[in-house]
C-alpha cells in the first residue's frame, strides 16, 4: 500500500467519524404519532386530499378537497 492509498483511507475514515460525531448527540423532536403509535394527533393541521385528473389531449386538473 502506498502513501496515497493510506491518505485516501484516512480522509474517508475522518469524514465518517465527523458525520457520526455530529449525529450521535442529536435527539429527534418529539412526535405524538411516532412515540405513541396513534394515528390521531392532538392538534394536527387540517387534512386535505388532492385529486389529480389527467387525460390524453385534455388539460390536467388538480382538485383540493378540504376535510
PLY file of the C-alpha trace (Angstrom):
ply
format ascii 1.0
element vertex 67
property float x
property float y
property float z
element edge 66
property int vertex1
property int vertex2
end_header
0.00 0.00 0.00
1.47 3.33 -0.99
1.06 6.64 0.82
-1.78 7.85 -1.46
-3.99 4.89 -0.56
-3.33 5.43 3.13
-4.11 9.16 2.78
-7.36 8.42 0.91
-8.46 5.91 3.55
-7.63 8.40 6.29
-9.77 11.06 4.62
-12.70 8.64 4.26
-12.38 7.47 7.86
-12.14 11.06 9.10
-15.25 12.09 7.18
-17.21 9.12 8.50
-16.07 9.98 12.02
-17.22 13.58 11.67
-20.66 12.52 10.41
-21.06 10.00 13.24
-19.93 12.51 15.85
-22.43 15.11 14.63
-25.37 12.66 14.50
-24.71 10.93 17.83
-25.81 13.58 20.38
-28.68 14.94 18.29
-32.11 13.90 19.55
-35.21 13.68 17.40
-38.07 16.07 18.02
-40.99 14.52 19.94
-43.84 13.37 17.71
-47.06 12.18 19.32
-47.91 9.92 16.37
-44.46 8.30 16.27
-44.00 7.85 20.03
-47.48 6.55 20.88
-48.25 4.69 17.63
-51.55 6.52 17.44
-52.73 7.89 14.12
-54.59 10.78 15.69
-52.74 13.97 16.53
-53.93 16.14 19.39
-53.97 19.41 17.44
-52.89 18.49 13.96
-53.29 20.60 10.85
-56.37 20.32 8.66
-56.21 17.29 6.39
-56.62 17.93 2.69
-56.96 15.46 -0.13
-55.58 16.21 -3.57
-57.16 14.64 -6.64
-55.25 14.78 -9.91
-57.10 14.12 -13.19
-55.24 13.95 -16.47
-56.44 12.58 -19.79
-54.69 12.42 -23.09
-55.35 15.54 -25.16
-57.02 17.44 -22.29
-55.82 19.83 -19.61
-54.76 18.34 -16.31
-56.95 19.13 -13.29
-55.85 19.37 -9.70
-58.69 19.41 -7.16
-58.01 20.09 -3.47
-60.72 18.88 -1.09
-60.66 20.25 2.45
-61.89 17.82 5.07
0 1
1 2
2 3
3 4
4 5
5 6
6 7
7 8
8 9
9 10
10 11
11 12
12 13
13 14
14 15
15 16
16 17
17 18
18 19
19 20
20 21
21 22
22 23
23 24
24 25
25 26
26 27
27 28
28 29
29 30
30 31
31 32
32 33
33 34
34 35
35 36
36 37
37 38
38 39
39 40
40 41
41 42
42 43
43 44
44 45
45 46
46 47
47 48
48 49
49 50
50 51
51 52
52 53
53 54
54 55
55 56
56 57
57 58
58 59
59 60
60 61
61 62
62 63
63 64
64 65
65 66
